[in-house]
Amino acid sequence: MKLKLDENIGLRGAALLRAAGHDVATVAEQGLRGATDETLFEVCKNEKRALVTLDHDFGHVLRFPLRSAHGIVVLELPSRATSNSLMDRLRELITMLEQYSLGNDLWIVEPGRVRIHASDPDVD
C-alpha cells in the first residue's frame, strides 16, 4: 500500500511499515514539515497515498472528505504516549492492512481495536 507518514510518526515507524512491504513516503523526506493540513491532504490525494498520522484533525470528514482521499489512518495513543505505544499502533495497522483494504476510509487505530468510518460513495 502507498502510505504517507505525517511528521509525527518518525523513522522507526517508516522502517517498520517498509519492512512489512508498504511503499512509504514521509513528510520529513519530502520537505513538507510545517505544511498545513490542507496542503498535506492535497499532496496525499495527488500522490494517491493514504495518510498515517497522530493528528486528530484529519478525522474531521467534512474538512477532509474521504471520497477524495486515498485513506486516512489516525493512530490513537495513550495520554502518556511512548515510542513503544506508537510502534504498537503501527503493528496493529500492519495487521489490519494484511486483512482489509483501506480504500477511501478513515481508520482510527486504538489500543486493541480499529474504528472504521467508511466513505460514502453517494456523497460529493
SEVO-846977 format. One record per residue (C-alpha): x, y, z; residue in three letters; chain; residue number from 0. Coordinates in Angstrom, 3 decimals, padded with zeros to 6 digits. Layout:
! residues N
[[X,Y,Z],"ALA","A",NUM] ...
This chain:
! residues 124
[[000.000,000.000,000.000],"MET","A",0] [[001.159,003.543,-000.725],"LYS","A",1] [[001.404,005.467,002.551],"LEU","A",2] [[002.455,008.960,003.580],"LYS","A",3] [[003.627,009.304,007.172],"LEU","A",4] [[002.987,012.597,008.867],"ASP","A",5] [[005.936,014.252,010.583],"GLU","A",6] [[004.802,012.936,013.965],"ASN","A",7] [[005.461,009.269,013.074],"ILE","A",8] [[009.264,009.086,012.777],"GLY","A",9] [[011.914,006.952,011.128],"LEU","A",10] [[011.278,003.802,013.163],"ARG","A",11] [[007.674,003.836,012.037],"GLY","A",12] [[008.677,004.276,008.404],"ALA","A",13] [[011.157,001.403,008.681],"ALA","A",14] [[008.545,-000.878,010.262],"LEU","A",15] [[005.985,-000.185,007.518],"LEU","A",16] [[008.580,-000.575,004.765],"ARG","A",17] [[009.716,-003.892,006.247],"ALA","A",18] [[006.072,-005.023,006.013],"ALA","A",19] [[006.195,-004.310,002.266],"GLY","A",20] [[004.481,-000.923,002.079],"HIS","A",21] [[005.543,001.939,-000.196],"ASP","A",22] [[006.228,004.665,002.362],"VAL","A",23] [[006.968,008.341,001.824],"ALA","A",24] [[007.335,010.715,004.739],"THR","A",25] [[006.560,014.368,005.252],"VAL","A",26] [[010.120,014.882,006.501],"ALA","A",27] [[011.758,013.187,003.494],"GLU","A",28] [[009.703,015.299,001.109],"GLN","A",29] [[010.463,018.599,002.833],"GLY","A",30] [[006.846,019.110,003.900],"LEU","A",31] [[007.471,019.755,007.604],"ARG","A",32] [[005.189,022.502,008.819],"GLY","A",33] [[002.851,022.208,005.824],"ALA","A",34] [[-000.783,022.953,006.552],"THR","A",35] [[-003.160,020.038,006.978],"ASP","A",36] [[-004.924,021.065,003.771],"GLU","A",37] [[-001.646,021.039,001.835],"THR","A",38] [[-000.743,017.629,003.194],"LEU","A",39] [[-004.191,016.274,002.313],"PHE","A",40] [[-003.808,017.561,-001.273],"GLU","A",41] [[-000.307,016.089,-001.610],"VAL","A",42] [[-001.585,012.695,-000.445],"CYS","A",43] [[-004.510,012.928,-002.856],"LYS","A",44] [[-002.230,013.807,-005.792],"ASN","A",45] [[000.250,011.046,-004.919],"GLU","A",46] [[-002.564,008.530,-004.344],"LYS","A",47] [[-001.227,007.795,-000.859],"ARG","A",48] [[-003.069,007.092,002.368],"ALA","A",49] [[-002.095,009.408,005.200],"LEU","A",50] [[-000.960,007.920,008.526],"VAL","A",51] [[-000.939,010.476,011.332],"THR","A",52] [[-001.412,011.184,015.023],"LEU","A",53] [[-003.272,014.397,014.170],"ASP","A",54] [[-006.934,014.045,015.154],"HIS","A",55] [[-007.860,016.963,012.878],"ASP","A",56] [[-007.728,014.540,009.935],"PHE","A",57] [[-010.676,012.707,011.492],"GLY","A",58] [[-012.950,015.614,010.540],"HIS","A",59] [[-014.504,014.154,007.397],"VAL","A",60] [[-016.265,017.370,006.394],"LEU","A",61] [[-012.929,019.187,006.312],"ARG","A",62] [[-011.092,016.232,004.734],"PHE","A",63] [[-013.670,014.368,002.629],"PRO","A",64] [[-012.986,010.657,002.470],"LEU","A",65] [[-014.292,010.316,-001.040],"ARG","A",66] [[-011.376,012.365,-002.392],"SER","A",67] [[-008.802,010.731,-000.095],"ALA","A",68] [[-006.888,007.523,-000.602],"HIS","A",69] [[-007.475,006.627,003.011],"GLY","A",70] [[-006.668,008.284,006.310],"ILE","A",71] [[-005.324,006.487,009.367],"VAL","A",72] [[-005.315,008.269,012.717],"VAL","A",73] [[-003.249,006.472,015.347],"LEU","A",74] [[-004.655,006.889,018.847],"GLU","A",75] [[-002.041,006.929,021.613],"LEU","A",76] [[-002.495,006.957,025.380],"PRO","A",77] [[-002.074,010.256,027.216],"SER","A",78] [[001.393,009.139,028.290],"ARG","A",79] [[002.499,008.146,024.828],"ALA","A",80] [[005.794,006.361,024.307],"THR","A",81] [[007.658,005.261,021.218],"SER","A",82] [[006.595,001.710,022.123],"ASN","A",83] [[002.909,002.665,022.129],"SER","A",84] [[003.363,004.252,018.699],"LEU","A",85] [[005.050,001.120,017.376],"MET","A",86] [[002.227,-000.994,018.837],"ASP","A",87] [[-000.364,001.056,016.926],"ARG","A",88] [[001.668,000.702,013.728],"LEU","A",89] [[001.850,-003.072,014.205],"ARG","A",90] [[-001.929,-003.122,014.639],"GLU","A",91] [[-002.232,-001.101,011.432],"LEU","A",92] [[000.006,-003.564,009.579],"ILE","A",93] [[-002.154,-006.456,010.772],"THR","A",94] [[-005.305,-004.680,009.584],"MET","A",95] [[-003.767,-003.897,006.189],"LEU","A",96] [[-002.960,-007.602,005.762],"GLU","A",97] [[-006.644,-008.425,006.181],"GLN","A",98] [[-008.562,-005.425,004.801],"TYR","A",99] [[-008.292,-002.751,002.154],"SER","A",100] [[-008.189,000.801,003.485],"LEU","A",101] [[-009.785,002.205,000.356],"GLY","A",102] [[-011.081,005.742,000.898],"ASN","A",103] [[-011.985,005.092,004.517],"ASP","A",104] [[-010.917,006.650,007.808],"LEU","A",105] [[-009.382,004.200,010.267],"TRP","A",106] [[-008.825,005.193,013.871],"ILE","A",107] [[-006.371,002.685,015.313],"VAL","A",108] [[-006.799,002.448,019.077],"GLU","A",109] [[-005.248,000.013,021.538],"PRO","A",110] [[-006.880,-003.328,020.751],"GLY","A",111] [[-009.372,-002.104,018.140],"ARG","A",112] [[-009.821,-000.176,014.926],"VAL","A",113] [[-012.808,002.079,014.286],"ARG","A",114] [[-013.633,002.329,010.596],"ILE","A",115] [[-015.552,005.224,009.092],"HIS","A",116] [[-016.420,004.234,005.551],"ALA","A",117] [[-016.524,006.827,002.831],"SER","A",118] [[-019.961,007.349,001.345],"ASP","A",119] [[-019.723,006.848,-002.427],"PRO","A",120] [[-023.018,008.695,-002.942],"ASP","A",121] [[-021.853,011.951,-001.311],"VAL","A",122] [[-019.868,014.571,-003.231],"ASP","A",123] 
